[in-house]
Amino acid sequence: MKDERPHTQLPPPDGSEDRPDGFISLAILAFAVVGPLIYFGPQLGAIEAWLIDGYRMIDSWAAPIRELVFG
């Protein structure tokens, strides 16, 4: 059975090329941010604790200098 209808694609609606599809970009960004957080979740707690300990150590070293300069 032969199809008699023409198989041509309709042109896109006016202004559609000016409108970016924001949902896809947002979904990719959310996956790129949330995916590693879920996968590396248990290890992130140890890294966070290590960074906070480092900050406190640097702050304890800088406290006397800060008191001398600003106090």
PQR file of N, CA, C, O and H, with PARSE charges and radii, in Angstrom:
ATOM      1  N   MET A   1       0.849  -1.173   0.000 -0.4000 1.5000
ATOM      2  CA  MET A   1       0.000   0.000   0.000 -0.0000 2.0000
ATOM      3  C   MET A   1       0.894   1.235   0.000  0.5500 1.7000
ATOM      4  O   MET A   1       1.754   1.393   0.867 -0.5500 1.4000
ATOM      5  N   LYS A   2       0.687   2.082  -0.954 -0.4000 1.5000
ATOM      6  CA  LYS A   2       1.515   3.267  -1.118 -0.0000 2.0000
ATOM      7  C   LYS A   2       0.865   4.456  -0.421  0.5500 1.7000
ATOM      8  O   LYS A   2      -0.344   4.670  -0.511 -0.5500 1.4000
ATOM      9  H   LYS A   2      -0.011   1.954  -1.659  0.4000 1.0000
ATOM     10  N   ASP A   3       1.701   5.226   0.277 -0.4000 1.5000
ATOM     11  CA  ASP A   3       1.211   6.415   0.987 -0.0000 2.0000
ATOM     12  C   ASP A   3       1.246   7.592   0.028  0.5500 1.7000
ATOM     13  O   ASP A   3       2.294   7.894  -0.542 -0.5500 1.4000
ATOM     14  H   ASP A   3       2.684   5.053   0.350  0.4000 1.0000
ATOM     15  N   GLU A   4       0.131   8.249  -0.155 -0.4000 1.5000
ATOM     16  CA  GLU A   4       0.030   9.351  -1.098 -0.0000 2.0000
ATOM     17  C   GLU A   4       0.345  10.711  -0.472  0.5500 1.7000
ATOM     18  O   GLU A   4       0.438  11.715  -1.179 -0.5500 1.4000
ATOM     19  H   GLU A   4      -0.721   8.003   0.309  0.4000 1.0000
ATOM     20  N   ARG A   5       0.506  10.743   0.825 -0.4000 1.5000
ATOM     21  CA  ARG A   5       0.752  12.031   1.476 -0.0000 2.0000
ATOM     22  C   ARG A   5       2.211  12.445   1.292  0.5500 1.7000
ATOM     23  O   ARG A   5       3.097  11.590   1.282 -0.5500 1.4000
ATOM     24  H   ARG A   5       0.431   9.927   1.399  0.4000 1.0000
ATOM     25  N   PRO A   6       2.467  13.729   1.148 -0.5600 1.5000
ATOM     26  CA  PRO A   6       3.872  14.168   1.058  0.2800 2.0000
ATOM     27  C   PRO A   6       4.528  14.094   2.444  0.5500 1.7000
ATOM     28  O   PRO A   6       3.891  14.388   3.456 -0.5500 1.4000
ATOM     29  N   HIS A   7       5.777  13.708   2.478 -0.4000 1.5000
ATOM     30  CA  HIS A   7       6.504  13.561   3.733 -0.0000 2.0000
ATOM     31  C   HIS A   7       7.500  14.699   3.889  0.5500 1.7000
ATOM     32  O   HIS A   7       8.711  14.477   3.866 -0.5500 1.4000
ATOM     33  H   HIS A   7       6.295  13.470   1.657  0.4000 1.0000
ATOM     34  N   THR A   8       7.010  15.877   4.041 -0.4000 1.5000
ATOM     35  CA  THR A   8       7.887  17.029   4.247 -0.0000 2.0000
ATOM     36  C   THR A   8       7.712  17.522   5.675  0.5500 1.7000
ATOM     37  O   THR A   8       6.618  17.483   6.236 -0.5500 1.4000
ATOM     38  H   THR A   8       6.027  16.057   4.060  0.4000 1.0000
ATOM     39  N   GLN A   9       8.798  17.978   6.238 -0.4000 1.5000
ATOM     40  CA  GLN A   9       8.765  18.462   7.620 -0.0000 2.0000
ATOM     41  C   GLN A   9       8.286  19.908   7.630  0.5500 1.7000
ATOM     42  O   GLN A   9       8.671  20.713   6.782 -0.5500 1.4000
ATOM     43  H   GLN A   9       9.687  18.009   5.782  0.4000 1.0000
ATOM     44  N   LEU A  10       7.453  20.214   8.590 -0.4000 1.5000
ATOM     45  CA  LEU A  10       6.948  21.578   8.716 -0.0000 2.0000
ATOM     46  C   LEU A  10       8.047  22.476   9.259  0.5500 1.7000
ATOM     47  O   LEU A  10       8.899  22.019  10.021 -0.5500 1.4000
ATOM     48  H   LEU A  10       7.140  19.560   9.279  0.4000 1.0000
ATOM     49  N   PRO A  11       8.038  23.734   8.880 -0.5600 1.5000
ATOM     50  CA  PRO A  11       9.041  24.649   9.430  0.2800 2.0000
ATOM     51  C   PRO A  11       8.772  24.891  10.917  0.5500 1.7000
ATOM     52  O   PRO A  11       7.632  24.758  11.362 -0.5500 1.4000
ATOM     53  N   PRO A  12       9.801  25.243  11.690 -0.5600 1.5000
ATOM     54  CA  PRO A  12       9.576  25.507  13.115  0.2800 2.0000
ATOM     55  C   PRO A  12       8.737  26.761  13.307  0.5500 1.7000
ATOM     56  O   PRO A  12       8.717  27.628  12.433 -0.5500 1.4000
ATOM     57  N   PRO A  13       8.050  26.873  14.427 -0.5600 1.5000
ATOM     58  CA  PRO A  13       7.258  28.071  14.701  0.2800 2.0000
ATOM     59  C   PRO A  13       8.149  29.306  14.780  0.5500 1.7000
ATOM     60  O   PRO A  13       9.340  29.220  15.077 -0.5500 1.4000
ATOM     61  N   ASP A  14       7.552  30.430  14.511 -0.4000 1.5000
ATOM     62  CA  ASP A  14       8.318  31.684  14.550 -0.0000 2.0000
ATOM     63  C   ASP A  14       8.867  31.942  15.939  0.5500 1.7000
ATOM     64  O   ASP A  14       8.153  31.802  16.932 -0.5500 1.4000
ATOM     65  H   ASP A  14       6.584  30.500  14.270  0.4000 1.0000
ATOM     66  N   GLY A  15      10.133  32.319  16.010 -0.4000 1.5000
ATOM     67  CA  GLY A  15      10.763  32.674  17.271 -0.0000 2.0000
ATOM     68  C   GLY A  15      11.264  31.500  18.080  0.5500 1.7000
ATOM     69  O   GLY A  15      11.776  31.703  19.180 -0.5500 1.4000
ATOM     70  H   GLY A  15      10.713  32.433  15.203  0.4000 1.0000
ATOM     71  N   SER A  16      11.141  30.282  17.587 -0.4000 1.5000
ATOM     72  CA  SER A  16      11.556  29.139  18.388 -0.0000 2.0000
ATOM     73  C   SER A  16      13.077  29.039  18.485  0.5500 1.7000
ATOM     74  O   SER A  16      13.590  28.501  19.466 -0.5500 1.4000
ATOM     75  H   SER A  16      10.725  30.117  16.692  0.4000 1.0000
ATOM     76  N   GLU A  17      13.811  29.545  17.487 -0.4000 1.5000
ATOM     77  CA  GLU A  17      15.257  29.467  17.553 -0.0000 2.0000
ATOM     78  C   GLU A  17      15.842  30.477  18.542  0.5500 1.7000
ATOM     79  O   GLU A  17      16.999  30.346  18.940 -0.5500 1.4000
ATOM     80  H   GLU A  17      13.393  29.982  16.690  0.4000 1.0000
ATOM     81  N   ASP A  18      15.074  31.466  18.938 -0.4000 1.5000
ATOM     82  CA  ASP A  18      15.543  32.457  19.904 -0.0000 2.0000
ATOM     83  C   ASP A  18      15.308  32.014  21.340  0.5500 1.7000
ATOM     84  O   ASP A  18      15.826  32.629  22.271 -0.5500 1.4000
ATOM     85  H   ASP A  18      14.134  31.573  18.615  0.4000 1.0000
ATOM     86  N   ARG A  19      14.544  30.970  21.524 -0.4000 1.5000
ATOM     87  CA  ARG A  19      14.151  30.520  22.847 -0.0000 2.0000
ATOM     88  C   ARG A  19      14.982  29.299  23.245  0.5500 1.7000
ATOM     89  O   ARG A  19      14.717  28.203  22.752 -0.5500 1.4000
ATOM     90  H   ARG A  19      14.123  30.470  20.767  0.4000 1.0000
ATOM     91  N   PRO A  20      15.974  29.454  24.117 -0.5600 1.5000
ATOM     92  CA  PRO A  20      16.746  28.270  24.516  0.2800 2.0000
ATOM     93  C   PRO A  20      15.913  27.357  25.419  0.5500 1.7000
ATOM     94  O   PRO A  20      15.034  27.816  26.148 -0.5500 1.4000
ATOM     95  N   ASP A  21      16.204  26.079  25.356 -0.4000 1.5000
ATOM     96  CA  ASP A  21      15.492  25.115  26.184 -0.0000 2.0000
ATOM     97  C   ASP A  21      16.186  25.061  27.534  0.5500 1.7000
ATOM     98  O   ASP A  21      17.168  24.336  27.693 -0.5500 1.4000
ATOM     99  H   ASP A  21      16.919  25.707  24.764  0.4000 1.0000
ATOM    100  N   GLY A  22      15.699  25.805  28.494 -0.4000 1.5000
ATOM    101  CA  GLY A  22      16.344  25.925  29.791 -0.0000 2.0000
ATOM    102  C   GLY A  22      16.207  24.696  30.665  0.5500 1.7000
ATOM    103  O   GLY A  22      17.040  24.481  31.545 -0.5500 1.4000
ATOM    104  H   GLY A  22      14.901  26.394  28.365  0.4000 1.0000
ATOM    105  N   PHE A  23      15.187  23.882  30.452 -0.4000 1.5000
ATOM    106  CA  PHE A  23      14.989  22.715  31.306 -0.0000 2.0000
ATOM    107  C   PHE A  23      16.121  21.711  31.145  0.5500 1.7000
ATOM    108  O   PHE A  23      16.602  21.153  32.132 -0.5500 1.4000
ATOM    109  H   PHE A  23      14.510  24.057  29.737  0.4000 1.0000
ATOM    110  N   ILE A  24      16.547  21.478  29.921 -0.4000 1.5000
ATOM    111  CA  ILE A  24      17.616  20.508  29.686 -0.0000 2.0000
ATOM    112  C   ILE A  24      18.909  20.993  30.337  0.5500 1.7000
ATOM    113  O   ILE A  24      19.614  20.207  30.970 -0.5500 1.4000
ATOM    114  H   ILE A  24      16.157  21.931  29.120  0.4000 1.0000
ATOM    115  N   SER A  25      19.218  22.253  30.190 -0.4000 1.5000
ATOM    116  CA  SER A  25      20.437  22.803  30.812 -0.0000 2.0000
ATOM    117  C   SER A  25      20.368  22.706  32.329  0.5500 1.7000
ATOM    118  O   SER A  25      21.358  22.371  32.979 -0.5500 1.4000
ATOM    119  H   SER A  25      18.646  22.891  29.676  0.4000 1.0000
ATOM    120  N   LEU A  26      19.223  22.994  32.881 -0.4000 1.5000
ATOM    121  CA  LEU A  26      19.049  22.918  34.327 -0.0000 2.0000
ATOM    122  C   LEU A  26      19.145  21.473  34.822  0.5500 1.7000
ATOM    123  O   LEU A  26      19.726  21.213  35.875 -0.5500 1.4000
ATOM    124  H   LEU A  26      18.419  23.267  32.353  0.4000 1.0000
ATOM    125  N   ALA A  27      18.581  20.547  34.071 -0.4000 1.5000
ATOM    126  CA  ALA A  27      18.636  19.137  34.460 -0.0000 2.0000
ATOM    127  C   ALA A  27      20.070  18.613  34.408  0.5500 1.7000
ATOM    128  O   ALA A  27      20.487  17.870  35.297 -0.5500 1.4000
ATOM    129  H   ALA A  27      18.108  20.759  33.215  0.4000 1.0000
ATOM    130  N   ILE A  28      20.820  18.986  33.389 -0.4000 1.5000
ATOM    131  CA  ILE A  28      22.216  18.558  33.291 -0.0000 2.0000
ATOM    132  C   ILE A  28      23.036  19.161  34.420  0.5500 1.7000
ATOM    133  O   ILE A  28      23.861  18.471  35.018 -0.5500 1.4000
ATOM    134  H   ILE A  28      20.482  19.589  32.667  0.4000 1.0000
ATOM    135  N   LEU A  29      22.823  20.428  34.719 -0.4000 1.5000
ATOM    136  CA  LEU A  29      23.537  21.079  35.816 -0.0000 2.0000
ATOM    137  C   LEU A  29      23.199  20.422  37.151  0.5500 1.7000
ATOM    138  O   LEU A  29      24.090  20.187  37.966 -0.5500 1.4000
ATOM    139  H   LEU A  29      22.152  20.989  34.233  0.4000 1.0000
ATOM    140  N   ALA A  30      21.931  20.127  37.380 -0.4000 1.5000
ATOM    141  CA  ALA A  30      21.527  19.479  38.633 -0.0000 2.0000
ATOM    142  C   ALA A  30      22.144  18.094  38.742  0.5500 1.7000
ATOM    143  O   ALA A  30      22.588  17.702  39.821 -0.5500 1.4000
ATOM    144  H   ALA A  30      21.206  20.318  36.717  0.4000 1.0000
ATOM    145  N   PHE A  31      22.181  17.348  37.644 -0.4000 1.5000
ATOM    146  CA  PHE A  31      22.793  16.027  37.670 -0.0000 2.0000
ATOM    147  C   PHE A  31      24.295  16.123  37.930  0.5500 1.7000
ATOM    148  O   PHE A  31      24.852  15.305  38.661 -0.5500 1.4000
ATOM    149  H   PHE A  31      21.820  17.666  36.768  0.4000 1.0000
ATOM    150  N   ALA A  32      24.948  17.119  37.333 -0.4000 1.5000
ATOM    151  CA  ALA A  32      26.394  17.281  37.521 -0.0000 2.0000
ATOM    152  C   ALA A  32      26.739  17.690  38.948  0.5500 1.7000
ATOM    153  O   ALA A  32      27.826  17.371  39.430 -0.5500 1.4000
ATOM    154  H   ALA A  32      24.495  17.783  36.739  0.4000 1.0000
ATOM    155  N   VAL A  33      25.835  18.390  39.633 -0.4000 1.5000
ATOM    156  CA  VAL A  33      26.099  18.819  41.010 -0.0000 2.0000
ATOM    157  C   VAL A  33      25.665  17.759  42.015  0.5500 1.7000
ATOM    158  O   VAL A  33      26.413  17.438  42.938 -0.5500 1.4000
ATOM    159  H   VAL A  33      24.952  18.649  39.241  0.4000 1.0000
ATOM    160  N   VAL A  34      24.480  17.221  41.846 -0.4000 1.5000
ATOM    161  CA  VAL A  34      23.915  16.309  42.836 -0.0000 2.0000
ATOM    162  C   VAL A  34      24.505  14.901  42.719  0.5500 1.7000
ATOM    163  O   VAL A  34      24.669  14.217  43.729 -0.5500 1.4000
ATOM    164  H   VAL A  34      23.873  17.482  41.096  0.4000 1.0000
ATOM    165  N   GLY A  35      24.822  14.469  41.511 -0.4000 1.5000
ATOM    166  CA  GLY A  35      25.357  13.127  41.315 -0.0000 2.0000
ATOM    167  C   GLY A  35      26.615  12.846  42.134  0.5500 1.7000
ATOM    168  O   GLY A  35      26.645  11.869  42.883 -0.5500 1.4000
ATOM    169  H   GLY A  35      24.689  15.025  40.691  0.4000 1.0000
ATOM    170  N   PRO A  36      27.659  13.679  42.011 -0.5600 1.5000
ATOM    171  CA  PRO A  36      28.851  13.445  42.835  0.2800 2.0000
ATOM    172  C   PRO A  36      28.589  13.568  44.332  0.5500 1.7000
ATOM    173  O   PRO A  36      29.227  12.877  45.127 -0.5500 1.4000
ATOM    174  N   LEU A  37      27.658  14.438  44.729 -0.4000 1.5000
ATOM    175  CA  LEU A  37      27.351  14.555  46.158 -0.0000 2.0000
ATOM    176  C   LEU A  37      26.750  13.264  46.700  0.5500 1.7000
ATOM    177  O   LEU A  37      27.039  12.865  47.828 -0.5500 1.4000
ATOM    178  H   LEU A  37      27.140  14.999  44.084  0.4000 1.0000
ATOM    179  N   ILE A  38      25.917  12.613  45.899 -0.4000 1.5000
ATOM    180  CA  ILE A  38      25.337  11.345  46.337 -0.0000 2.0000
ATOM    181  C   ILE A  38      26.396  10.248  46.336  0.5500 1.7000
ATOM    182  O   ILE A  38      26.479   9.454  47.273 -0.5500 1.4000
ATOM    183  H   ILE A  38      25.682  12.937  44.983  0.4000 1.0000
ATOM    184  N   TYR A  39      27.205  10.209  45.279 -0.4000 1.5000
ATOM    185  CA  TYR A  39      28.185   9.138  45.148 -0.0000 2.0000
ATOM    186  C   TYR A  39      29.294   9.244  46.193  0.5500 1.7000
ATOM    187  O   TYR A  39      29.683   8.242  46.792 -0.5500 1.4000
ATOM    188  H   TYR A  39      27.138  10.854  44.518  0.4000 1.0000
ATOM    189  N   PHE A  40      29.800  10.457  46.412 -0.4000 1.5000
ATOM    190  CA  PHE A  40      30.912  10.661  47.344 -0.0000 2.0000
ATOM    191  C   PHE A  40      30.460  11.153  48.708  0.5500 1.7000
ATOM    192  O   PHE A  40      31.284  11.657  49.472 -0.5500 1.4000
ATOM    193  H   PHE A  40      29.484  11.271  45.925  0.4000 1.0000
ATOM    194  N   GLY A  41      29.198  11.027  49.037 -0.4000 1.5000
ATOM    195  CA  GLY A  41      28.650  11.549  50.280 -0.0000 2.0000
ATOM    196  C   GLY A  41      29.400  11.167  51.539  0.5500 1.7000
ATOM    197  O   GLY A  41      29.750  12.053  52.319 -0.5500 1.4000
ATOM    198  H   GLY A  41      28.530  10.618  48.417  0.4000 1.0000
ATOM    199  N   PRO A  42      29.666   9.882  51.778 -0.5600 1.5000
ATOM    200  CA  PRO A  42      30.361   9.514  53.019  0.2800 2.0000
ATOM    201  C   PRO A  42      31.777  10.087  53.119  0.5500 1.7000
ATOM    202  O   PRO A  42      32.225  10.438  54.211 -0.5500 1.4000
ATOM    203  N   GLN A  43      32.475  10.184  52.006 -0.4000 1.5000
ATOM    204  CA  GLN A  43      33.834  10.719  52.037 -0.0000 2.0000
ATOM    205  C   GLN A  43      33.848  12.231  52.214  0.5500 1.7000
ATOM    206  O   GLN A  43      34.829  12.783  52.712 -0.5500 1.4000
ATOM    207  H   GLN A  43      32.112   9.900  51.119  0.4000 1.0000
ATOM    208  N   LEU A  44      32.775  12.910  51.814 -0.4000 1.5000
ATOM    209  CA  LEU A  44      32.747  14.367  51.917 -0.0000 2.0000
ATOM    210  C   LEU A  44      32.754  14.829  53.371  0.5500 1.7000
ATOM    211  O   LEU A  44      33.277  15.902  53.673 -0.5500 1.4000
ATOM    212  H   LEU A  44      31.978  12.461  51.409  0.4000 1.0000
ATOM    213  N   GLY A  45      32.187  14.043  54.265 -0.4000 1.5000
ATOM    214  CA  GLY A  45      32.205  14.409  55.679 -0.0000 2.0000
ATOM    215  C   GLY A  45      33.625  14.434  56.221  0.5500 1.7000
ATOM    216  O   GLY A  45      33.976  15.326  56.994 -0.5500 1.4000
ATOM    217  H   GLY A  45      31.762  13.171  54.020  0.4000 1.0000
ATOM    218  N   ALA A  46      34.445  13.468  55.825 -0.4000 1.5000
ATOM    219  CA  ALA A  46      35.838  13.437  56.273 -0.0000 2.0000
ATOM    220  C   ALA A  46      36.630  14.592  55.679  0.5500 1.7000
ATOM    221  O   ALA A  46      37.452  15.201  56.366 -0.5500 1.4000
ATOM    222  H   ALA A  46      34.160  12.744  55.197  0.4000 1.0000
ATOM    223  N   ILE A  47      36.392  14.897  54.419 -0.4000 1.5000
ATOM    224  CA  ILE A  47      37.100  16.018  53.776 -0.0000 2.0000
ATOM    225  C   ILE A  47      36.686  17.331  54.419  0.5500 1.7000
ATOM    226  O   ILE A  47      37.526  18.204  54.639 -0.5500 1.4000
ATOM    227  H   ILE A  47      35.724  14.403  53.861  0.4000 1.0000
ATOM    228  N   GLU A  48      35.402  17.481  54.721 -0.4000 1.5000
ATOM    229  CA  GLU A  48      34.917  18.707  55.358 -0.0000 2.0000
ATOM    230  C   GLU A  48      35.544  18.881  56.734  0.5500 1.7000
ATOM    231  O   GLU A  48      35.947  19.987  57.097 -0.5500 1.4000
ATOM    232  H   GLU A  48      34.720  16.772  54.542  0.4000 1.0000
ATOM    233  N   ALA A  49      35.630  17.809  57.494 -0.4000 1.5000
ATOM    234  CA  ALA A  49      36.246  17.887  58.824 -0.0000 2.0000
ATOM    235  C   ALA A  49      37.727  18.254  58.712  0.5500 1.7000
ATOM    236  O   ALA A  49      38.242  19.026  59.522 -0.5500 1.4000
ATOM    237  H   ALA A  49      35.303  16.911  57.199  0.4000 1.0000
ATOM    238  N   TRP A  50      38.399  17.707  57.721 -0.4000 1.5000
ATOM    239  CA  TRP A  50      39.823  18.017  57.518 -0.0000 2.0000
ATOM    240  C   TRP A  50      40.004  19.493  57.161  0.5500 1.7000
ATOM    241  O   TRP A  50      40.926  20.142  57.656 -0.5500 1.4000
ATOM    242  H   TRP A  50      37.981  17.080  57.064  0.4000 1.0000
ATOM    243  N   LEU A  51      39.131  20.025  56.304 -0.4000 1.5000
ATOM    244  CA  LEU A  51      39.229  21.441  55.932 -0.0000 2.0000
ATOM    245  C   LEU A  51      38.939  22.354  57.119  0.5500 1.7000
ATOM    246  O   LEU A  51      39.610  23.370  57.297 -0.5500 1.4000
ATOM    247  H   LEU A  51      38.382  19.498  55.902  0.4000 1.0000
ATOM    248  N   ILE A  52      37.949  22.002  57.928 -0.4000 1.5000
ATOM    249  CA  ILE A  52      37.626  22.822  59.096 -0.0000 2.0000
ATOM    250  C   ILE A  52      38.766  22.793  60.107  0.5500 1.7000
ATOM    251  O   ILE A  52      39.091  23.819  60.705 -0.5500 1.4000
ATOM    252  H   ILE A  52      37.404  21.176  57.783  0.4000 1.0000
ATOM    253  N   ASP A  53      39.379  21.617  60.302 -0.4000 1.5000
ATOM    254  CA  ASP A  53      40.532  21.542  61.203 -0.0000 2.0000
ATOM    255  C   ASP A  53      41.692  22.394  60.695  0.5500 1.7000
ATOM    256  O   ASP A  53      42.367  23.061  61.480 -0.5500 1.4000
ATOM    257  H   ASP A  53      39.115  20.784  59.816  0.4000 1.0000
ATOM    258  N   GLY A  54      41.921  22.371  59.395 -0.4000 1.5000
ATOM    259  CA  GLY A  54      42.982  23.208  58.812 -0.0000 2.0000
ATOM    260  C   GLY A  54      42.698  24.692  58.998  0.5500 1.7000
ATOM    261  O   GLY A  54      43.599  25.466  59.323 -0.5500 1.4000
ATOM    262  H   GLY A  54      41.373  21.829  58.758  0.4000 1.0000
ATOM    263  N   TYR A  55      41.438  25.089  58.791 -0.4000 1.5000
ATOM    264  CA  TYR A  55      41.077  26.492  58.987 -0.0000 2.0000
ATOM    265  C   TYR A  55      41.282  26.913  60.442  0.5500 1.7000
ATOM    266  O   TYR A  55      41.799  27.999  60.705 -0.5500 1.4000
ATOM    267  H   TYR A  55      40.707  24.460  58.527  0.4000 1.0000
ATOM    268  N   ARG A  56      40.885  26.069  61.380 -0.4000 1.5000
ATOM    269  CA  ARG A  56      41.051  26.403  62.803 -0.0000 2.0000
ATOM    270  C   ARG A  56      42.528  26.500  63.184  0.5500 1.7000
ATOM    271  O   ARG A  56      42.904  27.345  63.997 -0.5500 1.4000
ATOM    272  H   ARG A  56      40.465  25.187  61.167  0.4000 1.0000
ATOM    273  N   MET A  57      43.366  25.637  62.601 -0.4000 1.5000
ATOM    274  CA  MET A  57      44.787  25.678  62.894 -0.0000 2.0000
ATOM    275  C   MET A  57      45.405  26.968  62.363  0.5500 1.7000
ATOM    276  O   MET A  57      46.190  27.612  63.060 -0.5500 1.4000
ATOM    277  H   MET A  57      43.060  24.951  61.941  0.4000 1.0000
ATOM    278  N   ILE A  58      45.059  27.349  61.139 -0.4000 1.5000
ATOM    279  CA  ILE A  58      45.576  28.601  60.571 -0.0000 2.0000
ATOM    280  C   ILE A  58      45.052  29.789  61.364  0.5500 1.7000
ATOM    281  O   ILE A  58      45.785  30.750  61.597 -0.5500 1.4000
ATOM    282  H   ILE A  58      44.422  26.827  60.573  0.4000 1.0000
ATOM    283  N   ASP A  59      43.791  29.733  61.781 -0.4000 1.5000
ATOM    284  CA  ASP A  59      43.215  30.822  62.570 -0.0000 2.0000
ATOM    285  C   ASP A  59      43.912  30.949  63.925  0.5500 1.7000
ATOM    286  O   ASP A  59      44.122  32.062  64.408 -0.5500 1.4000
ATOM    287  H   ASP A  59      43.196  28.953  61.592  0.4000 1.0000
ATOM    288  N   SER A  60      44.270  29.830  64.540 -0.4000 1.5000
ATOM    289  CA  SER A  60      44.970  29.906  65.836 -0.0000 2.0000
ATOM    290  C   SER A  60      46.381  30.469  65.669  0.5500 1.7000
ATOM    291  O   SER A  60      46.888  31.137  66.570 -0.5500 1.4000
ATOM    292  H   SER A  60      44.099  28.926  64.148  0.4000 1.0000
ATOM    293  N   TRP A  61      47.010  30.209  64.540 -0.4000 1.5000
ATOM    294  CA  TRP A  61      48.329  30.790  64.284 -0.0000 2.0000
ATOM    295  C   TRP A  61      48.225  32.285  63.993  0.5500 1.7000
ATOM    296  O   TRP A  61      49.094  33.060  64.394 -0.5500 1.4000
ATOM    297  H   TRP A  61      46.598  29.666  63.809  0.4000 1.0000
ATOM    298  N   ALA A  62      47.173  32.687  63.303 -0.4000 1.5000
ATOM    299  CA  ALA A  62      47.031  34.087  62.892 -0.0000 2.0000
ATOM    300  C   ALA A  62      46.413  34.964  63.980  0.5500 1.7000
ATOM    301  O   ALA A  62      46.481  36.190  63.886 -0.5500 1.4000
ATOM    302  H   ALA A  62      46.467  32.058  62.977  0.4000 1.0000
ATOM    303  N   ALA A  63      45.819  34.370  65.000 -0.4000 1.5000
ATOM    304  CA  ALA A  63      45.151  35.164  66.040 -0.0000 2.0000
ATOM    305  C   ALA A  63      46.095  36.127  66.752  0.5500 1.7000
ATOM    306  O   ALA A  63      45.731  37.291  66.923 -0.5500 1.4000
ATOM    307  H   ALA A  63      45.764  33.374  65.076  0.4000 1.0000
ATOM    308  N   PRO A  64      47.287  35.710  67.176 -0.5600 1.5000
ATOM    309  CA  PRO A  64      48.179  36.681  67.832  0.2800 2.0000
ATOM    310  C   PRO A  64      48.601  37.817  66.912  0.5500 1.7000
ATOM    311  O   PRO A  64      48.717  38.962  67.349 -0.5500 1.4000
ATOM    312  N   ILE A  65      48.828  37.509  65.654 -0.4000 1.5000
ATOM    313  CA  ILE A  65      49.214  38.560  64.702 -0.0000 2.0000
ATOM    314  C   ILE A  65      48.057  39.509  64.477  0.5500 1.7000
ATOM    315  O   ILE A  65      48.245  40.724  64.401 -0.5500 1.4000
ATOM    316  H   ILE A  65      48.734  36.579  65.299  0.4000 1.0000
ATOM    317  N   ARG A  66      46.859  38.955  64.371 -0.4000 1.5000
ATOM    318  CA  ARG A  66      45.658  39.793  64.167 -0.0000 2.0000
ATOM    319  C   ARG A  66      45.441  40.688  65.386  0.5500 1.7000
ATOM    320  O   ARG A  66      45.095  41.859  65.231 -0.5500 1.4000
ATOM    321  H   ARG A  66      46.707  37.969  64.433  0.4000 1.0000
ATOM    322  N   GLU A  67      45.635  40.168  66.574 -0.4000 1.5000
ATOM    323  CA  GLU A  67      45.479  40.985  67.787 -0.0000 2.0000
ATOM    324  C   GLU A  67      46.538  42.086  67.839  0.5500 1.7000
ATOM    325  O   GLU A  67      46.251  43.202  68.272 -0.5500 1.4000
ATOM    326  H   GLU A  67      45.916  39.217  66.700  0.4000 1.0000
ATOM    327  N   LEU A  68      47.748  41.780  67.404 -0.4000 1.5000
ATOM    328  CA  LEU A  68      48.804  42.779  67.410 -0.0000 2.0000
ATOM    329  C   LEU A  68      48.510  43.899  66.425  0.5500 1.7000
ATOM    330  O   LEU A  68      48.721  45.071  66.738 -0.5500 1.4000
ATOM    331  H   LEU A  68      47.981  40.874  67.052  0.4000 1.0000
ATOM    332  N   VAL A  69      48.030  43.554  65.248 -0.4000 1.5000
ATOM    333  CA  VAL A  69      47.788  44.553  64.198 -0.0000 2.0000
ATOM    334  C   VAL A  69      46.495  45.327  64.453  0.5500 1.7000
ATOM    335  O   VAL A  69      46.481  46.554  64.354 -0.5500 1.4000
ATOM    336  H   VAL A  69      47.859  42.602  64.994  0.4000 1.0000
ATOM    337  N   PHE A  70      45.424  44.631  64.774 -0.4000 1.5000
ATOM    338  CA  PHE A  70      44.126  45.288  64.880 -0.0000 2.0000
ATOM    339  C   PHE A  70      43.693  45.552  66.331  0.5500 1.7000
ATOM    340  O   PHE A  70      42.728  46.280  66.562 -0.5500 1.4000
ATOM    341  H   PHE A  70      45.436  43.634  64.854  0.4000 1.0000
ATOM    342  N   GLY A  71      44.379  44.982  67.277 -0.4000 1.5000
ATOM    343  CA  GLY A  71      43.899  45.084  68.658 -0.0000 2.0000
ATOM    344  C   GLY A  71      44.509  46.218  69.363  0.5500 1.7000
ATOM    345  O   GLY A  71      44.214  46.447  70.536 -0.5500 1.4000
ATOM    346  H   GLY A  71      45.163  44.391  67.089  0.4000 1.0000
TER
END
